[in-house]
Amino acid sequence: MRRLQDCLMFLLIFAVSASSHARETAPVDTQRLVALSDMDAIQYLDAPRVSPDGKHIAYAMNGRIYVVARDNGQARPVTASENSASTPRWSANGEWLYFLSDRSGLDQVWKLPAQEMGEALQVTDFHVSINDINFSPDENLLLLSYSGEDLAVADDEQEPQPIVITRRQFKRDAGNGYITAAQLLHLYAYDVNANEYWRLSSADFDEYDAAWSPDGRRVVFVSNRDAEQGVDYSSDLWQIELKADGTLGTTTRLTRNRHTKQSPAYSPDGSQVAYITAVDGVYGQQQLAVVPADGGNPRILTTNLDRWVTAFQYSGDGKWLYFNYDDSGASKFARIRVSDGRLERLVDADVAVWSFHVRGKQVALNMNKADDLPELYALDGRKLRQLTRHNATLLDGLKTGSKSAVSFKSSDGTVVEGFVTTPPGYAAGTRYPAILKIHGGPVGQFNTGFDFATQYLAAQGYVVIEPNPRGSSGRGQQFIRAIYKTWGITDYPDVIAAVDYAIDEGIADPERLAVTGYSYGGYMTNVVITQTDRFKAAASGAGHSLIAANFGHDMYQQWYSWELGPPWEDRAAYDRLSPLLRVANVSTPTLFMGGAVDWNVPLLNAELFYQSLRVRGIDSQLVVYPGAHHGGWPLAFEKDYLERMVDWFDRYLADE
């Protein structure tokens, strides 16, 4: 449900965009509708990195490393297709391009000569897969994060052992779901020349998001070292000293408050640490902050911006922090001066900036415009220049729905924003069957651009309505926190107002409406069908139903205690938010889908709702995806999910 460091991303709601440049020149009679097979063909860029001389940008795309010339946009793959490759990083002197590859069986660090990009050389030979390239400044040490279980050599002959739980927070959506001492993350330094590694602390707490100081003598990281773990989502920044002889020095605490912290990074001169913080781990808006590297009072820099910060990077001189942030259905790009908080919006249009890298005056953006799939762009001052068109051929042949940003008023007068996508060939004045699609999070948002699931639904002849109700991340702290203790109560009228808008505009057929969502969107789908019978079909993906049943069962021990308290003290608060208890109101045929080992929103919730509807004689179906957690599903499952949803809606929304 929530969107923060636990990575609770909802399935099939990843907003990307499709290329208007390609479609403007495409012959209409050669275009076809979006098909499920197109999921395999879309090229997804990641991790752009500008070379030290500023002339080239390396990036990962669908398991290969590419390099593009910044001046002329000539892109070429530099790794082979038969092995997976990711995480490109240039050496400090620009002579090598490092990357992760599984070509030796496990993910290890490899390097290519930057000039000719010839034969790759293996850099590491670790006994488990390397999970990141986080080099010390001299590139002799790698900073790694592993659990004891990760580092243990698997023994197929070993008998299963009992799992002993002593922690208050004891679930996460990975593995078998249980958190034990062997699964806590710890920091290690790995000497790539000696093939030796050592642990950087002996504390029995999770340690993550680590970064080197510019001189390589310190490491900053995030940890919660409370004696009682799991009371809330708070964490602090800690710093370990590495002495010149290789031994460990003191560990110091840089921050002391109950806020969350993530992604710390030293300034280029090592005098301060910047990081992302929030007042709480659920509805607290993520903001940029800095703290002196020797300890002191933190300063929050982006308070006046009042928007959700996603990622950041220091400028080379340390005077600025570059960052992207959610803003009204877009993800924009800006920089803020560290000394006085002066904000400069560098990309303020309706775009979605997914990742970026800055080196000197050179800026590389992985982003989409309103009609583009994500591609690589150079930012020259404030002017965008597109460098790649990897998806142009695909998009040139597709008829896509028209996606429009809209705004409307909820029942209490609150202005709500969102998007409406009409089917290809839409005829103005004609009403179409419509799907209300609700995003997950709840702190998240639908973004400008092409969303595959939305375009696939539009290709089947549906209008797709995507509101960003209260709780969404693009409208500021007050808008996010509006659903505190009122899930499905404050935001329900917002999503219904989106449907009313589409009907009032003459786009949606009020007699042929469906509703769907995943994660918190699945929860809201469960809420909607208990409040109204106007939807003829529903598809609920991984949505909560009986909140009290999840206390100690799912991974949200911290959340429930922080927001609702224990259920025996205020059971009414849990019941008020539990759609299952209003199942007697439901008449909507509903398809429930979820992962068999999802500990974010366990399958229990779908099972309870499905069984209740079957007992009441309401047509329903339960689809369980074996071995699947909350996200990261195989492509075959994602396709199956969409196909079943369309079949279900077609059954009940067919034009008689």
Residue pairs with C-beta under 8 A, 6 or more apart in sequence:
1 8
1 440
1 441
1 442
1 519
1 520
1 523
1 544
1 556
1 559
1 600
1 601
2 8
2 281
2 282
2 441
2 442
2 443
2 520
2 556
2 559
3 9
3 440
3 441
3 442
3 443
3 444
3 473
4 233
4 260
4 278
4 281
4 282
4 286
4 443
5 260
5 262
5 281
6 172
6 173
6 555
6 600
7 631
8 173
8 440
8 441
8 519
8 600
8 630
8 631
9 440
9 444
9 631
10 439
10 440
10 441
10 444
10 517
10 518
10 519
10 520
10 521
10 541
10 542
10 631
11 518
11 519
11 541
11 542
11 630
11 631
11 633
11 638
11 641
12 452
12 453
12 518
12 541
12 638
12 641
12 642
13 437
13 439
13 440
13 444
13 446
13 451
13 453
13 518
13 521
14 451
14 452
15 352
15 446
15 447
15 448
15 449
15 450
15 451
16 42
16 44
16 352
16 368
16 373
16 374
16 449
16 450
16 451
16 452
17 352
17 368
17 369
17 370
17 371
17 372
17 373
17 374
17 448
17 449
17 450
18 371
18 372
18 373
18 391
18 395
18 398
18 400
18 449
18 450
18 455
19 371
19 372
19 373
19 375
19 389
19 391
19 392
19 395
19 396
20 369
20 370
20 371
20 372
21 372
21 386
21 389
21 392
22 389
22 391
22 392
22 393
22 395
22 396
23 371
23 395
23 396
23 398
23 400
25 396
26 396
26 397
28 399
30 397
31 396
31 397
31 398
31 399
32 397
32 398
32 399
33 398
33 399
33 424
33 459
34 398
34 399
34 400
34 452
34 455
34 456
34 458
34 459
35 456
35 459
36 456
36 639
36 642
36 643
38 394
38 398
38 452
39 452
39 635
39 638
39 639
40 635
41 394
42 373
42 391
42 394
42 452
43 61
43 62
43 373
43 390
43 391
44 61
44 62
44 374
45 59
45 60
45 61
45 354
45 366
45 374
45 375
45 376
45 388
45 390
46 59
46 60
46 61
46 86
46 355
46 366
47 59
47 60
47 86
47 87
47 88
47 355
47 366
48 57
48 58
48 59
48 355
48 356
48 357
48 364
48 365
48 366
48 376
49 57
49 58
49 59
49 88
49 89
49 90
49 357
49 364
50 56
50 57
50 70
50 90
50 357
50 358
50 359
50 362
50 363
50 364
51 57
51 58
51 90
51 94
51 114
51 359
52 90
52 91
52 92
52 93
52 94
52 359
53 94
54 70
54 359
54 360
54 361
54 362
55 69
55 70
55 71
56 67
56 68
56 69
56 70
57 67
57 68
57 70
57 357
57 364
57 376
57 378
57 387
58 65
58 66
58 67
58 78
58 88
58 90
58 97
59 65
59 66
59 67
59 68
59 88
59 364
59 366
59 376
60 66
60 85
60 86
60 87
60 88
60 99
61 390
63 81
63 84
63 85
63 86
64 77
64 79
64 80
64 81
64 85
65 77
65 78
65 79
65 85
65 86
65 88
65 97
65 99
66 75
66 76
66 77
66 78
67 75
67 76
67 78
67 97
67 117
68 74
68 75
68 76
68 376
68 387
68 388
69 75
70 362
70 364
70 378
70 387
73 386
73 387
73 388
75 376
75 387
75 388
75 390
78 97
78 112
78 117
79 85
79 99
79 101
79 112
79 120
83 101
83 102
83 103
84 101
84 102
84 107
85 99
85 100
85 101
85 110
86 99
86 100
86 101
87 98
87 99
87 100
87 132
87 133
88 97
88 98
88 99
89 97
89 98
89 99
89 133
89 135
90 96
90 97
90 98
90 114
91 97
91 98
91 111
91 114
91 139
92 137
92 139
94 114
95 113
95 114
95 115
96 111
96 112
96 113
96 114
97 111
97 112
97 114
97 117
98 109
98 110
98 111
98 123
98 133
98 135
99 109
99 110
99 111
99 112
99 133
100 107
100 108
100 109
100 110
100 130
100 132
100 133
101 107
101 108
101 110
101 120
102 108
102 129
103 110
103 120
104 122
104 125
106 126
106 128
106 129
106 130
107 129
107 130
107 131
108 122
108 123
108 124
108 125
108 126
108 129
108 130
109 122
109 123
109 124
109 130
109 133
109 142
109 192
110 120
110 121
110 122
110 123
111 120
111 121
111 123
112 118
112 119
112 120
112 121
123 192
124 130
124 142
124 190
124 192
124 195
125 195
126 190
126 195
126 197
127 151
127 153
128 146
128 150
128 151
130 142
130 144
131 144
131 145
131 146
132 143
132 144
132 145
133 142
134 142
134 143
134 144
134 210
134 211
134 212
135 141
135 142
135 143
135 212
136 142
136 143
136 189
136 212
136 216
137 212
137 214
137 215
137 216
138 216
139 192
140 191
140 192
140 193
141 189
141 190
141 191
141 192
141 216
142 189
142 190
142 192
143 187
143 188
143 189
143 190
143 210
143 211
143 212
143 219
144 187
144 188
144 189
144 190
144 197
145 185
145 186
145 187
145 188
145 207
145 208
145 210
146 185
146 186
146 188
147 182
147 183
147 184
147 185
147 186
148 181
148 182
148 183
148 184
148 186
149 175
149 182
149 183
152 182
163 176
163 178
163 180
164 180
165 178
165 179
165 180
167 179
167 229
167 230
168 228
168 229
168 230
168 231
168 557
169 179
169 229
169 230
169 557
169 558
170 178
170 179
170 230
170 557
171 177
171 178
171 179
171 553
171 554
171 555
171 557
171 599
172 179
172 183
172 555
172 599
173 555
173 598
173 599
173 600
173 629
173 630
174 599
174 629
175 183
176 597
177 555
177 597
177 599
181 204
184 204
184 205
184 206
185 206
185 207
185 208
186 199
186 200
186 201
186 207
187 199
187 200
187 201
187 207
187 210
187 219
187 221
187 240
188 197
188 198
188 199
188 200
189 197
189 198
189 200
189 242
190 196
190 197
191 197
200 207
200 219
200 240
200 242
200 248
201 207
201 240
201 248
201 251
203 223
203 225
203 251
205 223
205 224
205 225
205 229
206 223
206 224
207 221
207 222
207 223
207 238
208 221
208 222
208 223
209 221
209 222
209 262
209 263
209 264
210 219
210 220
210 221
210 222
211 219
211 220
211 221
211 264
211 265
211 266
212 218
212 219
212 266
213 219
213 220
213 266
213 270
213 293
214 266
214 268
214 269
214 270
215 270
216 242
217 241
217 242
217 243
217 244
218 239
218 240
218 241
218 242
218 266
218 270
218 293
219 239
219 240
219 242
220 237
220 238
220 239
220 254
220 264
220 265
220 266
220 273
220 293
221 237
221 238
221 239
221 240
221 264
222 235
222 236
222 237
222 238
222 261
222 262
222 264
222 275
223 235
223 236
223 238
224 234
224 235
224 236
225 236
225 238
226 234
230 557
230 558
230 561
231 558
231 561
231 562
232 258
232 280
232 281
232 558
232 561
232 562
233 260
233 280
233 281
233 282
233 558
233 559
233 562
234 257
234 258
234 259
234 260
234 281
235 260
235 261
235 262
236 253
236 254
236 255
236 256
236 257
236 261
237 253
237 254
237 255
237 261
237 264
237 273
237 275
237 291
238 251
238 252
238 253
238 254
239 251
239 252
239 253
239 254
239 293
240 248
240 249
240 250
240 251
241 248
241 249
241 250
241 251
241 252
242 248
242 249
243 249
252 295
253 295
254 273
254 291
254 292
254 293
254 295
255 261
255 291
255 298
257 298
258 280
259 277
259 278
259 279
259 280
259 284
260 277
260 278
260 280
260 281
260 284
261 275
261 276
261 277
262 275
262 276
262 277
263 275
263 276
263 311
263 312
264 273
264 274
264 275
265 273
265 274
265 275
265 312
265 313
265 314
266 272
266 273
266 293
267 273
267 274
267 290
267 293
267 314
267 318
267 338
268 314
268 316
268 317
268 318
269 318
270 293
271 292
271 293
271 318
272 290
272 291
272 292
272 293
272 338
273 290
273 291
273 292
273 293
274 288
274 289
274 290
274 312
274 314
274 321
274 338
275 288
275 289
275 290
275 291
276 286
276 287
276 288
276 289
276 309
276 311
276 312
277 286
277 287
277 288
277 289
277 298
277 300
278 284
278 285
278 286
278 287
279 285
280 562
281 558
281 559
281 562
282 443
282 559
282 562
282 563
283 443
283 471
283 477
283 480
283 481
283 483
283 484
284 477
285 306
285 307
285 308
285 473
285 476
285 477
285 480
286 308
286 309
286 310
287 300
287 301
287 302
287 303
287 305
287 309
288 300
288 301
288 302
288 309
288 312
288 321
288 323
288 336
289 298
289 299
289 300
289 301
290 298
290 299
290 301
290 338
291 297
291 298
291 299
301 321
301 336
301 338
301 341
302 309
302 323
302 325
302 336
302 341
302 343
304 341
304 343
305 325
305 334
305 336
305 343
306 476
306 477
307 325
307 326
307 327
307 474
307 476
308 325
308 326
308 443
308 473
308 474
308 480
309 323
309 324
309 325
310 323
310 324
310 325
310 326
310 331
311 323
311 324
311 355
311 356
312 321
312 322
312 323
313 321
313 322
313 323
313 356
313 357
313 358
314 320
314 321
314 322
315 321
315 322
315 335
315 358
316 358
316 359
316 360
318 338
319 337
319 338
319 339
320 335
320 336
320 337
320 338
321 335
321 336
321 338
322 333
322 334
322 335
322 346
322 356
322 358
322 363
323 333
323 334
323 335
323 336
324 331
324 332
324 333
324 334
324 353
324 354
324 356
325 331
325 332
325 334
326 445
326 473
326 474
327 474
328 417
328 468
328 474
328 475
329 350
329 405
329 417
329 418
329 419
329 445
329 446
329 447
329 448
329 468
329 474
330 349
330 350
330 351
330 352
330 447
330 448
330 474
331 351
331 352
331 353
331 354
331 367
331 447
332 345
332 347
332 348
332 349
332 351
332 353
333 345
333 346
333 347
333 353
333 356
333 365
333 367
333 379
334 343
334 344
334 345
334 346
334 347
334 348
335 343
335 344
335 346
336 342
336 343
336 344
337 343
337 344
346 363
346 379
346 382
347 353
347 365
347 367
347 379
347 382
347 384
349 369
350 369
350 370
350 405
350 448
351 367
351 368
351 369
351 370
351 448
351 449
352 367
352 368
352 374
352 447
352 448
352 449
353 365
353 366
353 367
354 366
354 367
354 368
354 374
355 365
355 366
356 363
356 364
356 365
356 366
356 367
357 363
357 364
358 364
362 378
363 378
363 379
364 376
364 377
364 378
364 379
365 376
365 377
365 378
365 379
365 384
366 374
366 375
366 376
366 377
367 374
367 375
367 377
368 374
368 375
368 448
368 449
368 450
369 448
369 449
370 403
370 448
370 449
371 449
371 450
372 449
372 450
373 390
373 391
373 395
373 449
373 450
375 386
375 387
375 388
375 389
375 390
375 391
376 386
376 387
376 388
377 384
377 385
377 386
377 387
378 384
378 385
378 387
379 385
399 424
399 425
399 459
400 424
400 450
400 455
400 458
400 459
401 421
401 422
401 423
401 424
401 426
401 454
401 455
401 458
401 459
401 464
402 421
402 422
402 426
403 419
403 420
403 421
403 448
403 449
403 450
403 454
404 419
404 420
404 421
404 422
405 417
405 418
405 419
405 448
406 417
406 418
406 419
406 420
406 498
406 501
407 415
407 416
407 417
407 418
408 415
408 416
408 418
408 497
408 498
408 500
408 501
409 415
409 416
409 497
410 416
410 469
410 470
410 493
410 494
410 497
411 493
411 496
411 497
412 493
414 470
414 494
416 467
416 468
416 469
416 470
416 494
416 497
416 498
417 467
417 468
417 474
417 475
418 446
418 465
418 466
418 467
418 468
418 498
419 446
419 448
419 465
419 466
420 463
420 464
420 465
420 466
420 501
420 502
420 505
420 507
421 454
421 455
421 458
421 463
421 464
421 466
422 432
422 458
422 463
422 507
423 432
423 458
423 459
423 460
423 461
423 462
423 463
424 458
424 459
426 432
429 506
431 506
431 507
431 508
431 509
431 510
432 461
432 462
432 463
432 507
432 508
432 509
432 512
433 461
433 462
433 463
433 508
433 509
433 512
433 513
433 514
433 649
433 653
433 655
434 462
434 463
434 464
434 465
434 499
434 502
434 507
434 508
434 509
434 512
434 513
434 514
435 457
435 462
435 463
435 464
435 465
435 513
435 514
435 515
435 516
435 649
436 465
436 467
436 495
436 498
436 499
436 513
436 514
436 515
436 516
436 528
436 535
437 446
437 453
437 454
437 457
437 464
437 465
437 466
437 516
437 517
437 521
438 467
438 469
438 495
438 515
438 516
438 517
438 520
438 521
438 524
438 525
438 528
439 445
439 446
439 466
439 468
439 472
439 517
439 520
439 521
440 517
440 518
440 519
440 520
440 521
440 522
441 471
441 472
441 473
441 519
441 520
442 471
442 472
442 483
442 487
442 491
442 520
443 471
443 472
443 473
443 480
444 472
444 473
444 520
445 468
445 472
445 473
445 474
446 466
446 467
446 468
451 466
453 642
454 464
454 466
456 642
456 646
457 464
457 642
457 645
457 646
458 464
460 646
460 650
462 514
462 649
463 502
463 507
463 508
465 498
465 499
465 501
465 502
465 508
466 498
467 494
467 495
467 497
467 498
468 474
468 475
469 491
469 494
469 495
469 498
470 479
470 480
470 482
470 483
470 490
470 491
470 494
471 479
471 480
471 482
471 483
471 487
471 490
471 491
471 520
472 479
472 480
473 480
482 490
482 491
483 489
483 490
483 491
484 563
485 563
485 564
485 573
485 577
486 577
487 520
487 523
487 527
487 577
488 523
488 524
488 527
488 577
488 579
489 576
489 577
491 524
492 524
492 527
492 528
492 531
495 524
495 528
496 528
496 532
499 508
499 513
499 534
502 508
503 509
503 510
510 534
511 536
512 536
512 653
512 655
513 534
513 535
513 536
513 653
514 535
514 536
514 537
514 538
514 539
514 649
514 652
514 653
515 525
515 528
515 529
515 535
515 537
515 538
515 539
515 588
516 525
516 538
516 539
516 540
516 541
516 645
517 523
517 524
517 525
517 540
517 541
517 543
518 541
518 542
518 543
519 541
519 542
519 543
519 600
519 601
519 630
520 543
521 541
521 543
522 540
522 541
522 542
522 543
522 544
522 594
522 601
523 543
523 544
523 545
523 579
523 601
524 543
525 538
525 539
525 540
525 541
525 543
525 590
526 540
526 543
526 544
526 545
526 579
526 580
526 609
527 579
528 535
528 538
529 535
529 538
529 579
529 586
529 588
529 590
530 579
530 582
530 583
530 585
530 586
531 582
531 585
533 587
533 588
535 588
536 588
536 589
536 652
536 653
537 588
537 589
537 590
537 591
537 648
537 649
537 651
537 652
537 653
538 588
538 589
538 590
538 591
539 590
539 591
539 593
539 644
539 645
539 648
539 649
540 590
540 591
540 592
540 593
540 606
540 609
541 592
541 593
541 594
541 641
542 593
542 594
542 595
542 598
542 600
542 601
542 605
542 606
542 630
543 601
543 605
543 606
544 550
544 578
544 601
544 605
545 578
545 579
545 580
545 605
545 606
545 608
545 609
546 578
546 580
546 581
546 605
546 608
547 560
547 564
547 567
547 574
547 575
547 577
547 578
548 567
548 571
548 574
548 575
548 578
549 604
549 605
549 608
550 556
550 560
550 602
550 604
550 605
551 557
551 560
551 566
551 567
551 574
553 602
553 604
554 599
554 600
554 601
554 602
555 599
555 600
560 566
560 567
564 570
564 573
564 574
564 577
565 573
567 574
575 581
579 609
580 605
580 608
580 609
580 612
583 609
583 612
583 613
583 616
584 616
586 613
586 616
586 618
587 618
588 618
589 618
589 619
589 620
589 648
589 651
589 652
590 609
590 610
590 613
590 618
590 619
590 620
590 621
591 620
591 621
591 623
591 644
591 645
591 648
592 606
592 609
592 610
592 620
592 621
592 622
592 623
593 606
593 622
593 623
593 624
593 625
593 641
593 644
593 645
594 601
594 603
594 605
594 606
594 623
594 624
594 625
594 628
595 603
595 624
595 625
595 627
595 628
595 629
595 630
595 633
596 603
596 624
596 625
596 626
596 627
596 628
597 627
597 628
597 629
598 628
598 629
598 630
599 629
599 630
600 629
600 630
601 630
603 624
606 622
607 622
609 620
610 620
610 621
610 622
613 619
613 620
614 620
621 648
623 640
623 641
623 644
625 633
625 637
625 640
625 641
628 634
628 637
633 641
